[in-house]
């Protein structure tokens, strides 16, 4: 059995739920086949047991404690050992199949989300994506866990039918005809159950989305007094989800009751017929005992078949939801790169603005509109191929959208203004490739002036950060993100407002160290801070989306518009102090 998570979850079909489920089955055919063979062994052994017991009863009544009885006892002991060993192994492989399918589905969703960029949020609500991992993947895995019992039950049904025909043709016909009738009657409830489960899943997805949106905007809601409105909406959707869940439970309870009633009625009929045949002398006592054993045993395959049918229904619904996520077209890299990769140390050019980021230079970008400069910087990282058709960017004369996306990501790194940190060890949060030494980590921490982060996190680099780095201040999170970007050490590094959340003294130290660390490496820093502008090689001034001036910071101060932008930033820093 391969360890999880998988190194490569594969490329699944997205034509439909059954295609995805069949693809997953083929991906884990080895452990699935072993589980099925073990399940068949367990059920076949238990199906044969009543027949041997019946033979033992008849042999004991006829011959007493003779060799025939002892052979029957030995056979029962051997079957018991087979059931014990095979049953334990079956359970292990059932869980392995469940986890393999569930984790593969989760990995596929996670990979799609990580590659899709903003396209995923544009096409699907957050709740749908979360539910695909938290609920649907587990439902998909469940059907593979039940496969061994289901197929084993079918084999057991065939074995019992053959043995019952050997005991009595009428009783055998009751088994052959009666059991499918019971299963078909139970199957009639599966269709309405499927509809109600699908409705409940939709309601649950909307509830998750509403909850995620409310939590993410809670601060804004409180500020505008809209918290009670969204609370009411969440309450109403919660009640709708509860109502849908009650409908599912109502149908499920009827199905569960019939799972007991119908097989129980089948057992009663079979025993009634067997008792009358024994009384008439056409059935021996041992055969009557075997008939009862068969009847009691057959309730289990019926229950397994119904349970598998329900699981398959839930898996079908879950697979449909997962496919919705997998069908999202990534905002970048949906088509393979067509152009050869340019050589190293070539300029990066934004054609719309006229910005040229020369190789080996530390360039600052200043704009009166921070959002405008941030958008330009983001374009340089190729995050949206469709948008780039309107705002083309070239690396060494080649359009970024024509290059292999992974190659672009390796050469150009954009660190945005709002840092994203994940839970886990601080060292792991910094070293995204897992290849840096401790000295490398300490070096970039020093460059980002983030020593206080080491002191605030218990156990330093080995200490754990909570989700989104909540234990850190805004300035600390920003410096951790800066250190992470510096550790990657790409050929071209684009930093968007890397010091906006720190005080002036810290910013001055970072500015000097950052310029020294990236000297000779292509770097663009989006900022209007004079403390940073004093240390860069050159400054580009952006107005109305176009670079209107370039030069040293001191030289550009002669431009009134540039002086106004920088002066405004100085006033903001003075007020902050």
N, C-alpha and C positions, 0 to 999 in steps of 0.2 A: 504494500500500500504506500502510495506516494505521500510525502509530508505536505501539510497545508501551511500557508497558502501556496498555490501553484506558481511556479516561475513564469509560466505562460498559460493563461486560462483559455487561449484559443480564440478563433473568430467564429462566432455562432451565426446560424441563419436567423433572419428576422422576418421571415415570410409569415409566420404564425406560431401560436403557442405549441401546437403538437410538434412542429418542426424543431423548435427549441428543446422540448422535452426529449425527443428522439435523439437529437444531437448530444445532449448531456448523457443519455444512456450509452451511446457509442463511446463517448469520452472515458467512461469508467466501466467499460464492458467486463474487464477482468474481475474486479471485486464484485460487480453485479452478478456475474456468472457463478462465482464461488458461493455468494450468498444464496442464490436460487438453488444450486445443487444441495447445499446444506439444508435449506428449507424443505426441499423435496424429500430429503432423507429423513428429517424429523417427522414430517406429516405422514409419509408412507409407513414409517415404523409404527407410529401410533395408530394408523388405519388398520394395520395387520394385527395389532394386539388383541382386539375383541375376538377375532377369528381363532387365534391360538388359545385364548381363555376358554372359548366355547368347546374347542377340541379337547382341552385338558379336562373340562367338566365331564364330558361324555366318556373319555378314556378312564377317568377316575371312577365313574359310576359303573363302568363295565368291567374294568380290570383291577380296580383298587390301586394301591400304591405300587404300580408296576413301572417298568422302564418308560412306557409311553408318557406317564405323568411327569416323571423326572425330566424327560427330554423337553416337554412343554415348559416346565419351570425354568430349565436352562435357557430355552429360547426367549422366554419373557425377560430373564435377567440380562441376556445379551441385547435385546431390544431396548431395555431400560438404560443400559450403559450407552448405547448408540444415541438415544434421545438426549441424555444428559450432556454428552460431549458435543454432539452436533448442535444441540440447542444453545449451548454457551458460545460456540463459534459463530452460529447464525446471528446471535444478538450483536456480537462484535462487528460482524460485517454489515449488518443492518445499519448500525450507527455510523460506520465508515462510509457507507453509501449516502446516508442522509447528509453527513457533514461535507462530503466531497461535492455533492450537487448544490447544496446550500452555499458553500463558500465559493464555488466556481461562479454561481449566479451573482453573489455579492461582489466578487472581484470584477466581473464583467461590468456591473453597474458602476463600481468605483473607477474603473479604467475609463469608461465612457465619460463620466463626470469630470475626471481630471483632464481629459483631452478636449472636451467640448468647449471650454471657455465660457463666455457669457451666453452661448447658444442654449445651454441647458436651462438656465433661468428664464430665457425668453420663451421657451416652448412648454415647459412643465412647471407646475407649482412645486415649491420646496417639499411640501408634504408628500407628494407622489414619489419623489426621489428617495426620501427618508423611508417611506413605507416599503418601497421596493427592496431595500436592504433589510429593514427590521422585521418585516412580516412576509413578504412575497417569496423571498429567497428560502426562508424556512419552510414555507408551504410546498415549494418545489422539491426540496430535499425529502420531505415526508413521503412522497409517493415512491421514491426509490428505496426507502427503508422498509416499506410494506410489500415490495415486489416479491421477496422471498416467501413470505407467508401466503401471499395471494396465489402464486404459481404452485407452491406446495399444497395449498388447499385444493386446487384443481386436480392435481395428481392424486391426492388422497380421495377425492370424490370418485375418480375413475377406479381406484383400487377397491373402495367400498362397494361400488356398483357391481364390479365383477365378483367379489366375494359373496355379496348378497344374492346374486343370481345363482351362485353355486349352492347356497343354502336353500333358497326358495325363489322360484321365478316370479311369483306374485309380489313378494317383498322386494326383490330386485327391481321390478318395474316401478314400484312405489318410490324407491330411491331415485331411479333414473328420471322419472317424470315429476315427482313431487318437489325435489330440491330445486330444480330450475324454476318451477312455478313460484316457490317461496322467494327466490332471489329476484325474479321478475317483478313480483308484487312490491318488494322493498325498493326496487329500482325506480318505480313510478314516482316515488317521493324525491328522488334525487334532482329531477329537473326543477321543481319549485324551490328546492333547497339551494340549487345553484344560482337561480335568479336572486334570491334573497341574500345569499352570500356576496354576490357581485354588488348589489345595492349597498350592503353594509360596508364593503371595502371602499366604495366610492365615498360614502359618508365619512368613513374613518380618515381617508386621504385628505378630504377637505378640512376636517377638524385639525389634523396635524399641520396642514398649511397655515390655517388661521392662527393656530397657537404659535408657530414659528414666526409668522409675520408680526404678531402682537408683541412677542418677547423682544424681537429685534428692534421694534420701534417704540418700546415702552417709555423710554425717556422722552421722546417727542410727544407721545400721547399724553403723558402727564403734564408736559409743558403747555399743551393747548387745551387741556381739560377734556380730552376725548377718551380717557381710560374707561369710563363707565360704559360708553357706547360700544367699544370693542369687547368689553366684558360681557355685555348683553348678547352680542353676536356670537361670542364663543359659547355662552350658555345655551343659546338656541341650537347651534350646530351640535353641541354635546348631547342635547336631548334628542335631536334627530338621529345621531349615531346610536344612542341607547335604544331608541325605538326600533331601528333597523336590526340591532343586535337581538332584541326580544323576539322579533319576527323569525330570525334565524334559529334562536333557541327553541321557539315553539315548534317549528318544523322538525328540528333535530330531536326534540323530545318525543314526537310522534314516531319518528324513524327508530329511535332507540327502543321505544315500547314494542314496536312491531318486530324488532330484531329478537326480542324475547318471546313474544306471543306466537308468531308464525312458525319459527323452528320448534317451539315447544309443542304447538298443535301437531306438527309433523311427527315429532317423537311420540306423542300420544297415539296417533293413528297407527304408526309402525308397531308400537308395543301392543296395542289392542289386537291388531291382526296376528301378531306373533303369538300372543297368549291363546287366542282361539285356535290357531293351528296346532299349538302344543297340546291343547286340550283334546283336539281331534286326533292326535297321534301322528300328524304329518310333519311335526317339528320336534326334534329332541330337546331335552332340557338344556344341553350345551348350546344348541343352535338358538334357543330362546334367549339365553344369556348373551350370546354374540349379537343377536338382533338388538337387544337393549344397548349394548356397548356401542354398536354402530350408530344407533339413533342418537345417543347422547353425544357421540363424537362429532357427528355431522353438523351439529349446531355451531361448532367452532369454525369450519370452513365457510358457512353461510355468513357468520359475523365478520370474518376476514374479508370476504368478497364485498360486503356492504361497506366496510370501513375503507377498503381500497378504492371503491367507487367514489366515496365522499372525498378521499384524499386526492384522487385524480381530478375531481371537480375543482377543489381548492387550488391544486397545482396549475390547472388550466387558466384559472382566473389570475393567479400570481404570475404565470409566464406571460400572459397578455400585458400585464402592467410592466414587467421587466422589459419586454420588447419595446414598449413605448419609450423607455429610457434609451435602449440600445439603438433605436432608430434616429436619435438626435444627430444631426450632421454637425461635426465640429466646426467651430468658427475659423479654425486654421487647420491645414494639413489634411483636408478631406481628399485631396488629390496628391499623388506622389510628385516630388520635385522633378522638374524637367530640365533644369539648367545645371551645368557643372558648378561646383563650389568655387568661388573666387579664392585667390591666394590670401594668405594672412597679411595683416597690416595694410588694408585698403580703406579708403574713406567710406563713411556711411552718410548717405545723402537723402534728405527729405525733399522731394521735388516741389511740393506745393509751397512750402515755406521758404525754400532755398537754403535751409540749414545744412551745412556740411560739417560733419564731425571728422576731423582729420585724424589719421592714424598716429598714435603715440602722443597725443596732446590731451591735456585736461582742460575741457571747455565748459564754461558755465552758460546757462541759458536764462535770460532775464525777460520777464514779460509783465506788463501792467495787469494782465489777467492770468492769475495762477492756473486756472482751469484750462486755459488755452495752451499754455506751455506744458501742462501735465498731459493733455491729449496728444500733443506732438511727441512727447517722450514715449508715450505708450505706443504710438504708431511705429516707433523704431524697433519695438520688440516683436512686431508681427503677431498681433492678437486677434485680428479680424481680416481674413482674406477678402471678404466681400467689400468691406469699407476701404481696403487698400487699393481697390481698383479706382476709387475716386481720389485717393491720397497716396500715390505710389512712393515707395522707399526703395533705394538701391544700395546694395553692398558691392563696392568695386564695379559698379555699372550694371549689376544683375539685379532684377527685381526680387525682393524678398519672397514674394508669393510664388516665384518659380523655383525656389530652392527647397531642398529637403528640410522639413520643419525641425527635426531633431538636430540637424547640423546648425540651423539658425539659433536654436536654443542653446547649443553648446558654445557658440561664439558671441551671442548677444544676450546679456542679462539685464532686465529692467526691474529695479527695486522701487515699487510704488510708494506713495506717501503714507498709505495706511498699511502697516505691517500685519501680516498674518502669521501667528505662531500656533504651534500645535502642542498638545500635551506630551510629556515624556521628559527624558533627561535633558538638561540644558546643553550638554555637549552634543547630543543628537540633534537638537533644534538648530544648532550652529552648523554642524557637519552633515549636510544633506546627502553627500556621496559616501559618507562613512569611511573615508580614507585619510583624514587629516590626523596629524600627531597632536599630542597635548601641547607641544611648543607652538604649533601652528595656531591652535585655538587661542592660546594666551596672547599670541602676537596680534591677531585681529581684534581681540577684546581690548588690548591696549590702544590700538589704532582708533577704535570706536569709543574709547574712554568709558568702557563698561565694567570697570573693576567693581563698582558698587553693586552690580548685578550678581557677581560671584559671592559677595558678602550677604546679599539678601536672600539667596537661594540656599537652603540647607544642603550641605555636602558639595557646594560649588558646582563644578561641571558635571558631577555625577548625580546632583540633586534633580528632582522632578519639577517641571513647570506644570501648572494646571492648564486646563483648556483655555486657549487664546491668551495665555500668559497673564491671567487675571491678577496674579499676585504682584505683578510689576506695574510701575507707573507708566504713563504714556511715553515719557522720555526714555525710560529703561527699555521698553518694548522697541522703540525706534532704534536705539543703539544696538540691541541684539540683532535686529533685522539688518542693520548696516554691517555689523560684524559678519553675519551670515553671507551677505553679498560679497564682501571682500574676500572671504575664505574660498568662495567658488573661483575667484580670480579669472574671470573670463577675458577674452581678447577685447571685448567692448562692454563697458559697464555704464549703465544709465541709472542715475540716482535722482529720484524725485523728492525734493524737499527733505533731505536726510537729517537735517538738524532743526526742523521747525518746532519740535516739542522740548528742546533743551534750553537751559539758561545760557546767557552770553559767554560766561567764562568757559563753560563746557564746550560751547560751539566753537570758540576760538581755538581750543586745544584740538578738537576733532578736525577743524578746517586745515590746520597746519599738518597734522599727521596724515590726513586723507590725501592731501596733495602730494606729500612725500611718498606715500605707499603706492600711489597710482602714477607717479611720474614715469613717463615713457610708455604708459599703457593708455589706450584709447578710452577716454572717460568723458561723460557728459553729466553735469550736475545742474539740475533745475532748481534755481534758488535766486532770491533777490537780496540775500544777506551780505552786507559789506564784509563781514568777518570771513566769509567763504570766498567772496569775489577777489579779495586781496591776495589769495594764494593760488589761484588758477592761472593757467598759461594764457588764456584768452577768454573774452566774454562776447556772446552773441546777444543782441537786443532784438526782441520780437515785438512787433506792433501789428495789430489786425491780422495776425496769422502769417506775417511775412518778416523775415530777418532784414532789418533796415540798417543795422550797423554792427561792426565787429571791431574789437581792439582790446587794449588793456583797460582794466577797471578805471584807472585814473584818467585815461584819455576819454573814455565815454562819459565821464562826469561833466564834460563840456556840453553834452546834449541835454537840454532842459527836460525833455520827456524822460530820458533815462535817469537823470538826477532826481526827478520827482518820484519815480518808482522806488529807487533805492532809499531815498529820504523817508518815504512812507514806511518802508520796512524798518528803518532805524527808529522811527517814532513808535512803531508797534512794539519793538523790543524794549525801548525805554519805558513804555507804559507797563509792559509785563514785569519789568524789574521793580 
